[in-house]
Amino acid sequence: MPAPLLHIETTPALPKEADVVVIGGGIVGTFAAYYLARRGLKVALLEKGRIGAEQSSRNWGWCRQQNRDARELPMATKSLALWEDFGRDSGEDTGFSRCGLLYLSNDDMELAGWARWGEFARGVGVTTHMLDQKQASEFGSASGRSWKGGVFSPTDGTADPSRAAPAVARAVMALGGSVHQMCAARGLETKGGRVSAVVTEAGTIRTRTVVMAGGAWASSFCRQFGIRFPQASIRASILSVAPGAKGLPAALHTAAVSATRRGDGGYTLAISGRARIDPTLQQFRFARHFVPMFAKRWRSLAPGGLEGMKSGHETLSRWRLDRPTPMEHNRILDPRPDRKQIELTLERARALLPALAQTPVSAAWAGYIDSTPDGVPAIGEFSALPGLILAAGFSGHGFGIGPGAGHLVADLVTGAKPIVDPKPYHPHRLNGSAWGEVAEF
Ligand SMILES: Cc1cc2nc3c(=O)[nH]c(=O)nc-3n(C[C@H](O)[C@H](O)[C@H](O)COP(=O)(O)OP(=O)(O)OC[C@H]3O[C@@H](n4cnc5c(N)ncnc54)[C@H](O)[C@@H]3O)c2cc1C
């Protein structure tokens, strides 16, 4: 059973033309549409299922700078401010607050890594505090244990995954944009080597600019036009417990388990980085690119089952535009949670935080996390197909940086000064194998 999700009504009639069509109503697509609509462009946002129903409602809700890769940190910092601005400017509630994130550890190597990151981050203006043994034990008093050390990042925060993307989509409509649920984009038409239209299951929209923000579906969509985007998804399992536990930190990470307060007062519980690989043909296609990533994370990854093949998001097939496509056969990617992992997560969480002993499980679910080979998102226009801008491969970090990513997309489309340096994100870096180090989770 997936987490509950805010339901919104959307625009019934498809426009005949638009300045920009955004494909994918997750946090990235909704924020891209929002910043485009704010600039006065006529925007149509297409979602094959329900707004926010895939990764963007299945995550922990962390919006963090803490421990971010240097390539992504500027976008993370800007995004925190944009989350705040969005609430003020739109009047919509995403549940965002700078509640601070707490990391606790008894492992000297882990603490040394956090200290190194802290030195670097303070150098670029990020507020982050290393905690000594006494401070960490005080911050972590809900565990009733003593801790060797930790980190508290007071300017980081969380937003509510069960309402953020729908709230942003509603703001798009308030600005005059159109939002279409249950409307898959099947493909593109081109004229003179440039995008000229989007073909959807409900009709065609003339446009010169398309943003592909389809999350785990992006690579198979790009493949329809001969564009190569190395992408692979892993299945992460997660659960929530009902409200009732008192005195817990708003957001706590430990190596054993992490806990995050939800909008309803309950907690989301998960084991950081732990996931299953459900093999797909696309994964075999890009396997050599992902060797460094999987080698770095092998301790947390386990083989999965055949559902990745069945769900169709990583298909290698080519589809026709006049027939239902894999996106219509699977409106919402809703993979099975790993039962053993759910039980282990709950056991660890109750052992770590005794206040959770009496709070019943309210939901357990899984999500496919779409990743690039270096763990950094791919955002930019393809030179092979002018007018097609990719924004996908958010590698487990896309919720928090959704606003910054959407803003960058709007900057690229309108030719405005980019909110952050776009170079580290350009998808062309993935064409060779010289993209640099794999980012930490
Ligand atoms: C268990 C879990 C925990 C996570 N924790 C965090 C966290 O704490 N912090 C964080 O920052 N990130 C976290 N993430 C990652 C984060 O959720 C994702 O990076 C982010 O939501 C990606 O957003 P997106 O908009 O790119 O993709 P999605 O949310 O997956 O949205 C893509 C949408 O595109 C639609 N679509 C695809 N193809 C088409 C098409 N052809 N036509 C129409 N619609 C289409 C899909 O239906 C989908 O709704 C976590 C992820 C998971 C699964």
PDBQT file of the ligand as one rigid body, heavy atoms in Angstrom, charges set to zero:
ROOT
HETATM    1  C1  LIG A 501      12.063   5.366  -0.949  1.00  0.00    +0.000 C 
HETATM    2  C2  LIG A 501      12.603   6.656  -1.522  1.00  0.00    +0.000 A 
HETATM    3  C3  LIG A 501      13.179   7.597  -0.643  1.00  0.00    +0.000 A 
HETATM    4  C4  LIG A 501      13.665   8.813  -1.157  1.00  0.00    +0.000 A 
HETATM    5  N1  LIG A 501      14.073   9.797  -0.278  1.00  0.00    +0.000 NA
HETATM    6  C5  LIG A 501      14.386  11.030  -0.756  1.00  0.00    +0.000 A 
HETATM    7  C6  LIG A 501      14.633  12.115   0.128  1.00  0.00    +0.000 A 
HETATM    8  O1  LIG A 501      14.491  12.005   1.356  1.00  0.00    +0.000 OA
HETATM    9  N2  LIG A 501      15.026  13.303  -0.394  1.00  0.00    +0.000 N 
HETATM   10  C7  LIG A 501      15.160  13.471  -1.739  1.00  0.00    +0.000 A 
HETATM   11  O2  LIG A 501      15.556  14.570  -2.166  1.00  0.00    +0.000 OA
HETATM   12  N3  LIG A 501      14.857  12.482  -2.618  1.00  0.00    +0.000 NA
HETATM   13  C8  LIG A 501      14.474  11.276  -2.154  1.00  0.00    +0.000 A 
HETATM   14  N4  LIG A 501      14.140  10.266  -3.021  1.00  0.00    +0.000 N 
HETATM   15  C9  LIG A 501      14.266  10.506  -4.453  1.00  0.00    +0.000 C 
HETATM   16  C10 LIG A 501      13.143  11.379  -4.969  1.00  0.00    +0.000 C 
HETATM   17  O3  LIG A 501      11.890  10.879  -4.570  1.00  0.00    +0.000 OA
HETATM   18  C11 LIG A 501      13.243  11.433  -6.496  1.00  0.00    +0.000 C 
HETATM   19  O4  LIG A 501      14.565  11.755  -6.898  1.00  0.00    +0.000 OA
HETATM   20  C12 LIG A 501      12.306  12.494  -7.068  1.00  0.00    +0.000 C 
HETATM   21  O5  LIG A 501      11.012  12.349  -6.550  1.00  0.00    +0.000 OA
HETATM   22  C13 LIG A 501      12.308  12.386  -8.590  1.00  0.00    +0.000 C 
HETATM   23  O6  LIG A 501      11.311  13.266  -9.074  1.00  0.00    +0.000 OA
HETATM   24  P1  LIG A 501      10.931  13.221 -10.613  1.00  0.00    +0.000 P 
HETATM   25  O7  LIG A 501       9.930  14.287 -10.799  1.00  0.00    +0.000 OA
HETATM   26  O8  LIG A 501      12.188  13.249 -11.416  1.00  0.00    +0.000 OA
HETATM   27  O9  LIG A 501      10.324  11.756 -10.848  1.00  0.00    +0.000 OA
HETATM   28  P2  LIG A 501       8.934  11.095 -10.421  1.00  0.00    +0.000 P 
HETATM   29  O10 LIG A 501       8.443  11.587  -9.123  1.00  0.00    +0.000 OA
HETATM   30  O11 LIG A 501       9.137   9.632 -10.558  1.00  0.00    +0.000 OA
HETATM   31  O12 LIG A 501       7.932  11.626 -11.506  1.00  0.00    +0.000 OA
HETATM   32  C14 LIG A 501       7.996  11.276 -12.875  1.00  0.00    +0.000 C 
HETATM   33  C15 LIG A 501       6.576  11.274 -13.381  1.00  0.00    +0.000 C 
HETATM   34  O13 LIG A 501       6.594  11.213 -14.794  1.00  0.00    +0.000 OA
HETATM   35  C16 LIG A 501       5.461  10.478 -15.210  1.00  0.00    +0.000 C 
HETATM   36  N5  LIG A 501       5.705  10.048 -16.586  1.00  0.00    +0.000 N 
HETATM   37  C17 LIG A 501       6.734   9.275 -17.038  1.00  0.00    +0.000 A 
HETATM   38  N6  LIG A 501       6.668   9.139 -18.369  1.00  0.00    +0.000 NA
HETATM   39  C18 LIG A 501       5.591   9.827 -18.788  1.00  0.00    +0.000 A 
HETATM   40  C19 LIG A 501       5.006  10.054 -20.049  1.00  0.00    +0.000 A 
HETATM   41  N7  LIG A 501       5.537   9.543 -21.169  1.00  0.00    +0.000 N 
HETATM   42  N8  LIG A 501       3.884  10.803 -20.112  1.00  0.00    +0.000 NA
HETATM   43  C20 LIG A 501       3.320  11.352 -18.982  1.00  0.00    +0.000 A 
HETATM   44  N9  LIG A 501       3.842  11.151 -17.758  1.00  0.00    +0.000 NA
HETATM   45  C21 LIG A 501       4.973  10.407 -17.649  1.00  0.00    +0.000 A 
HETATM   46  C22 LIG A 501       5.359   9.363 -14.183  1.00  0.00    +0.000 C 
HETATM   47  O14 LIG A 501       4.075   8.823 -14.117  1.00  0.00    +0.000 OA
HETATM   48  C23 LIG A 501       5.774  10.087 -12.902  1.00  0.00    +0.000 C 
HETATM   49  O15 LIG A 501       4.649  10.539 -12.170  1.00  0.00    +0.000 OA
HETATM   50  C24 LIG A 501      13.652   9.041  -2.552  1.00  0.00    +0.000 A 
HETATM   51  C25 LIG A 501      13.074   8.104  -3.421  1.00  0.00    +0.000 A 
HETATM   52  C26 LIG A 501      12.516   6.930  -2.909  1.00  0.00    +0.000 A 
HETATM   53  C27 LIG A 501      11.849   5.963  -3.858  1.00  0.00    +0.000 C 
ENDROOT
TORSDOF 0
